[in-house]
Amino acid sequence: MFKNFKSVERCVIGKGAFGQLDEILSKRRNTSEDYIVFIVDKVFENGLTNIKSRVPSKNNDIVIWADVNDHEPTTEQVDEIRDSILAQKKNQLPAGVVGIGGGSVMDIAKATSLMLCNEGSSQLYQGLNLVKKPGVWHCGVPTIAGTGAEVSMTAVLTGPTKKLGLKCDWTIFDQIVLDPELVADVPTDQWFYTGMDSYIHCVESLTGTLNNEFSRAFGEKALILCQEVYMKDGLTQLERDEKLMIASYMGGLSLTYSEVGVCHALSYGLSYVFGYRHGIANCIAFDVLEDYYGSYVDEFRAMIKKHNVTLPKNLAKTWTEAEIQKMVDITIALEHMWNHAVGKDWKQKVTREQIAALFRRM
């Protein structure tokens, strides 16, 4: 069966595009009671950049500073945000939810939009097409490039028993604003790890069994852009950021009609058990996957060397066998990723011990 997928309805791209957000939101403010919820990465609260002063909030709006510095988004965090909004506004729904930040903040914004209209805890909706009602209008503004969260149909959350996304057509943003100026102050290591998420999206999309002409068209171009960003000399930082922002967008579209693979399956285990952020977890995992991704892993290592990035090594020395087996449990449960990466007969080709051996190499 072919995927009948929904994409972002509106997108504004380019240097200075963030300045159009107020005009975009004005179309949502039809009465004096209408309000917007801004969910903004907490790192900007204390003036790290000028983003705080540029958030176009009005008197009736709610600004939430989301703390994602030490952990990835959780179902508990989303539930608390939803309950707080409804309590403040006496159950009146907002005219829109805007997520301003990296992939974690955008996932929180997407999940909050859905949970404002769906009862119970967000952990009830972790999986494919479990959400019962569409959420409120929502907009994504990435301040770092690479995650693909701005175009994906998934809001990835860590719950009490699993790390898995709220995945459905209603998760997708109604509007995105892609402004490369917003990513100018990202630290080098974070810029690298998050950008590698886009690179790995492309590699996994292009090399799996579900690859097709649509996913290939976006994935091949996005891969070229990533290679230019991380290997080509002579580019300005703004040029790099703009290319990476487009690579993130196109890489996200590629995997939407294809799928991610072994690296993401392993990284979910790392994130769930040890709390590693998604970008660095992907990099730790990808570094041991030459048997699956061959020359792409060699190129990835060349990118690490070129940008003087220090990738954590010898982590497994401190892991217990119970921790490794828990990561295997999380990883092996992501059957859709293994189906794409290895084939529908992957259970005959891949064993728990083989997966555990990959973790022991990290």
C-alpha positions as CSV (number, residue, x, y, z in Angstrom):
1,M,0.0,0.0,0.0
2,F,1.3,3.5,-0.9
3,K,1.6,6.2,1.8
4,N,-1.0,8.9,1.4
5,F,1.0,11.4,3.4
6,K,0.3,15.0,4.4
7,S,3.0,17.7,4.2
8,V,3.4,21.1,5.8
9,E,0.8,23.5,4.3
10,R,2.8,26.7,4.3
11,C,6.5,27.5,4.5
12,V,8.5,30.7,4.4
13,I,12.2,30.4,3.8
14,G,15.1,32.8,3.8
15,K,17.3,35.2,5.7
16,G,15.1,37.4,7.9
17,A,12.0,35.2,7.5
18,F,11.5,35.2,11.3
19,G,10.4,38.8,10.9
20,Q,7.2,37.6,9.1
21,L,6.0,35.5,12.1
22,D,3.9,38.4,13.6
23,E,2.2,39.0,10.3
24,I,1.5,35.2,9.9
25,L,0.0,35.0,13.4
26,S,-2.1,38.1,12.9
27,K,-4.3,36.0,10.7
28,R,-5.0,33.7,13.6
29,R,-6.1,36.5,15.9
30,N,-9.7,37.1,14.9
31,T,-11.1,38.3,18.2
32,S,-9.8,40.0,21.3
33,E,-10.0,36.6,23.2
34,D,-7.7,34.8,20.7
35,Y,-4.3,33.9,22.1
36,I,-1.1,32.2,20.9
37,V,1.0,29.8,22.9
38,F,4.7,30.2,22.2
39,I,6.9,27.3,23.4
40,V,10.5,28.5,23.2
41,D,13.7,26.8,24.1
42,K,14.7,27.9,27.7
43,V,18.2,28.6,26.5
44,F,16.9,31.9,25.0
45,E,15.2,33.1,28.2
46,N,18.3,34.8,29.6
47,G,19.3,36.6,26.4
48,L,21.6,34.1,24.8
49,T,20.6,35.7,21.5
50,N,18.0,38.3,20.6
51,I,15.4,35.7,20.0
52,K,13.6,36.4,23.3
53,S,13.0,40.1,22.3
54,R,11.8,39.1,18.9
55,V,9.1,36.6,19.9
56,P,6.0,38.5,18.7
57,S,3.8,37.8,21.8
58,K,0.9,40.0,22.8
59,N,-0.7,40.7,26.2
60,N,-3.1,37.8,26.0
61,D,-0.5,35.2,24.8
62,I,1.3,32.6,26.8
63,V,5.1,32.2,26.5
64,I,6.4,28.9,27.9
65,W,10.2,28.4,28.3
66,A,10.7,24.7,27.6
67,D,13.7,23.1,29.4
68,V,15.2,20.5,27.1
69,N,18.8,21.0,28.1
70,D,19.3,17.9,30.2
71,H,16.7,15.6,28.7
72,E,14.6,14.9,25.6
73,P,10.9,15.7,25.6
74,T,8.8,13.5,27.8
75,T,5.1,12.6,27.9
76,E,4.9,14.0,31.4
77,Q,6.4,17.3,30.3
78,V,3.8,17.6,27.5
79,D,0.9,16.7,29.8
80,E,2.0,19.4,32.3
81,I,2.2,22.0,29.6
82,R,-1.2,21.1,28.2
83,D,-2.8,21.2,31.7
84,S,-1.1,24.5,32.5
85,I,-2.4,26.2,29.4
86,L,-6.0,25.0,29.9
87,A,-5.9,26.0,33.6
88,Q,-4.7,29.5,32.8
89,K,-7.3,30.0,30.0
90,K,-10.2,28.2,31.7
91,N,-10.2,25.5,29.0
92,Q,-10.3,28.0,26.1
93,L,-8.2,26.6,23.3
94,P,-5.5,28.8,21.8
95,A,-5.6,30.1,18.2
96,G,-2.3,28.6,17.6
97,V,0.8,27.0,19.1
98,V,4.3,28.1,18.0
99,G,7.4,26.1,18.7
100,I,10.7,28.1,18.6
101,G,13.8,26.0,19.1
102,G,15.5,22.7,18.1
103,G,13.9,19.4,17.3
104,S,12.9,18.8,21.0
105,V,11.0,22.0,21.3
106,M,9.3,21.6,17.9
107,D,8.2,18.1,19.0
108,I,6.8,19.5,22.3
109,A,4.9,22.1,20.3
110,K,3.5,19.4,17.9
111,A,2.5,17.2,20.8
112,T,1.0,20.0,22.8
113,S,-1.1,21.0,19.8
114,L,-2.5,17.5,19.7
115,M,-3.0,17.0,23.4
116,L,-5.0,20.2,23.8
117,C,-7.7,18.4,21.9
118,N,-7.2,14.8,23.1
119,E,-8.0,13.5,26.6
120,G,-5.7,11.7,28.9
121,S,-1.9,11.4,29.0
122,S,0.1,11.7,25.8
123,Q,1.6,8.3,26.6
124,L,-1.7,6.8,25.4
125,Y,-1.0,8.1,21.9
126,Q,2.6,6.9,21.4
127,G,2.5,5.1,18.1
128,L,1.0,5.3,14.6
129,N,-2.4,6.9,14.2
130,L,-3.5,6.6,17.8
131,V,-4.4,10.2,18.1
132,K,-8.2,10.6,18.0
133,K,-8.8,14.3,17.2
134,P,-6.9,16.9,15.2
135,G,-5.0,19.5,17.3
136,V,-5.0,23.3,17.1
137,W,-3.1,25.2,14.4
138,H,0.6,25.0,15.0
139,C,3.8,26.5,13.6
140,G,7.5,25.5,13.8
141,V,10.5,27.8,13.8
142,P,13.8,25.9,14.0
143,T,16.7,27.6,15.7
144,I,19.1,24.7,14.7
145,A,19.2,22.8,11.5
146,G,19.2,19.1,10.9
147,T,16.5,17.4,12.9
148,G,13.8,17.4,10.2
149,A,11.2,17.9,13.0
150,E,9.9,20.9,11.1
151,V,8.4,18.6,8.4
152,S,8.0,15.2,10.1
153,M,4.7,13.6,11.1
154,T,6.2,12.5,14.4
155,A,6.5,14.2,17.8
156,V,9.0,11.9,19.5
157,L,8.4,11.6,23.3
158,T,10.0,9.5,26.0
159,G,7.3,7.9,28.2
160,P,7.4,5.6,31.2
161,T,8.0,2.5,29.2
162,K,9.2,3.6,25.7
163,K,10.6,6.3,23.5
164,L,8.1,6.6,20.6
165,G,6.4,9.3,18.6
166,L,2.9,10.6,18.4
167,K,2.7,9.9,14.7
168,C,-0.2,10.9,12.4
169,D,-1.2,13.4,9.8
170,W,-2.4,15.9,12.4
171,T,1.1,16.0,14.0
172,I,2.5,17.9,11.0
173,F,3.0,21.7,11.3
174,D,0.5,23.9,9.5
175,Q,3.2,26.5,9.0
176,I,7.0,26.6,9.3
177,V,9.4,29.5,9.2
178,L,13.0,28.7,8.1
179,D,15.4,31.5,8.8
180,P,19.1,30.6,8.6
181,E,20.0,33.6,10.7
182,L,18.5,32.0,13.8
183,V,21.1,29.2,13.8
184,A,24.1,31.5,13.7
185,D,25.1,31.2,17.4
186,V,24.8,27.4,17.7
187,P,28.0,25.9,19.3
188,T,30.1,23.8,16.9
189,D,29.5,20.4,18.5
190,Q,25.8,20.9,18.6
191,W,25.7,22.2,15.1
192,F,27.6,19.1,14.0
193,Y,25.6,16.5,15.9
194,T,22.3,18.0,14.8
195,G,23.4,18.3,11.2
196,M,24.5,14.7,11.2
197,D,20.9,13.8,12.0
198,S,20.0,15.1,8.6
199,Y,23.0,13.4,7.0
200,I,22.0,10.1,8.6
201,H,18.3,10.6,7.6
202,C,19.5,10.7,4.0
203,V,21.8,7.7,4.3
204,E,19.2,5.5,6.0
205,S,16.4,6.6,3.6
206,L,18.5,6.0,0.5
207,T,19.9,2.6,1.5
208,G,16.8,0.8,2.7
209,T,14.2,-1.4,1.1
210,L,11.5,1.2,1.1
211,N,13.5,3.7,-0.9
212,N,11.7,5.0,-4.0
213,E,12.0,7.7,-6.7
214,F,10.2,10.3,-4.5
215,S,12.3,9.7,-1.4
216,R,15.4,9.4,-3.6
217,A,14.9,12.8,-5.2
218,F,14.8,14.6,-1.9
219,G,17.4,12.3,-0.2
220,E,20.1,12.6,-2.8
221,K,19.9,16.4,-3.0
222,A,19.8,16.7,0.8
223,L,22.9,14.4,1.0
224,I,24.8,16.6,-1.4
225,L,23.9,19.7,0.6
226,C,25.2,18.0,3.8
227,Q,28.4,17.0,2.1
228,E,28.9,20.6,0.9
229,V,28.2,21.9,4.4
230,Y,30.6,19.6,6.2
231,M,33.3,19.0,3.6
232,K,33.5,21.9,1.2
233,D,35.8,24.8,1.9
234,G,35.1,28.5,1.2
235,L,31.5,28.8,2.4
236,T,30.4,31.5,4.8
237,Q,28.7,30.4,7.9
238,L,25.4,31.8,6.6
239,E,25.8,29.8,3.4
240,R,26.4,26.7,5.5
241,D,23.4,27.3,7.7
242,E,21.1,27.9,4.8
243,K,22.2,24.8,3.0
244,L,21.9,22.7,6.2
245,M,18.4,24.2,6.8
246,I,17.3,23.1,3.4
247,A,19.0,19.7,3.8
248,S,17.0,19.2,7.0
249,Y,13.8,20.0,5.3
250,M,14.5,17.8,2.3
251,G,15.9,15.0,4.3
252,G,12.8,15.0,6.5
253,L,10.6,14.7,3.3
254,S,12.8,11.8,2.1
255,L,12.3,9.7,5.2
256,T,8.6,10.6,5.3
257,Y,8.1,8.5,2.2
258,S,10.9,6.0,3.1
259,E,12.1,5.3,6.6
260,V,15.0,5.5,9.0
261,G,17.1,2.5,9.8
262,V,19.6,0.8,12.2
263,C,21.2,3.9,13.4
264,H,18.0,5.4,14.7
265,A,16.9,2.1,16.2
266,L,20.1,2.0,18.2
267,S,20.0,5.7,19.1
268,Y,16.5,5.3,20.6
269,G,17.9,2.7,23.0
270,L,20.8,5.0,23.9
271,S,18.4,7.9,24.6
272,Y,15.9,5.9,26.6
273,V,18.4,4.2,28.9
274,F,21.1,6.9,29.3
275,G,19.3,10.1,28.2
276,Y,21.6,11.0,25.3
277,R,20.2,13.7,23.1
278,H,19.1,12.4,19.7
279,G,21.8,14.0,17.6
280,I,24.8,12.8,19.6
281,A,23.1,9.4,20.1
282,N,22.9,9.0,16.3
283,C,26.5,9.9,15.9
284,I,27.6,7.4,18.6
285,A,25.6,4.7,16.9
286,F,26.5,5.6,13.3
287,D,30.2,5.3,14.2
288,V,29.9,1.5,14.7
289,L,27.7,0.8,11.6
290,E,30.2,0.3,8.8
291,D,28.8,-3.1,8.2
292,Y,25.5,-1.5,7.3
293,Y,26.5,1.8,5.8
294,G,30.0,1.3,4.5
295,S,31.6,4.3,2.9
296,Y,29.1,6.7,4.5
297,V,30.6,5.9,7.9
298,D,34.1,6.6,6.5
299,E,32.8,10.0,5.2
300,F,31.1,10.7,8.6
301,R,34.5,10.1,10.3
302,A,36.2,12.4,7.9
303,M,33.6,15.1,8.8
304,I,34.3,14.6,12.5
305,K,38.1,15.1,11.8
306,K,37.6,18.1,9.6
307,H,35.5,20.0,12.2
308,N,37.6,18.8,15.3
309,V,34.6,17.3,16.9
310,T,35.2,14.9,19.8
311,L,32.9,11.9,19.7
312,P,32.4,10.1,23.0
313,K,34.3,6.7,23.0
314,N,34.5,3.7,25.2
315,L,31.2,4.3,26.8
316,A,30.3,0.6,27.0
317,K,33.0,0.0,29.6
318,T,30.8,1.5,32.3
319,W,27.5,-0.1,31.1
320,T,26.0,-3.1,32.9
321,E,24.7,-6.1,31.1
322,A,21.2,-5.2,32.2
323,E,21.5,-1.8,30.7
324,I,22.8,-3.2,27.4
325,Q,19.9,-5.7,27.3
326,K,17.4,-2.9,28.0
327,M,18.8,-1.0,25.0
328,V,18.4,-4.1,22.9
329,D,14.8,-4.4,24.0
330,I,14.1,-0.8,22.9
331,T,16.0,-1.2,19.7
332,I,14.6,-4.5,18.6
333,A,11.0,-3.3,19.2
334,L,11.3,-0.8,16.4
335,E,10.4,-3.3,13.7
336,H,9.5,-0.7,11.0
337,M,13.1,0.6,11.1
338,W,14.6,-2.9,10.8
339,N,12.1,-3.8,8.0
340,H,13.4,-0.9,6.0
341,A,17.1,-1.4,6.8
342,V,17.4,-5.1,6.4
343,G,14.1,-6.4,4.9
344,K,11.0,-8.1,6.2
345,D,12.9,-11.2,7.1
346,W,15.2,-9.2,9.3
347,K,14.4,-11.4,12.3
348,Q,16.1,-14.3,10.5
349,K,19.2,-12.1,9.8
350,V,19.7,-10.1,13.0
351,T,19.9,-11.5,16.5
352,R,19.7,-9.9,19.9
353,E,23.4,-10.8,20.5
354,Q,24.4,-9.0,17.3
355,I,22.6,-5.9,18.4
356,A,24.2,-6.2,21.9
357,A,27.6,-6.5,20.2
358,L,27.0,-3.2,18.4
359,F,26.3,-1.5,21.7
360,R,29.4,-3.0,23.3
361,R,31.5,-1.3,20.6
362,M,30.3,2.2,21.5
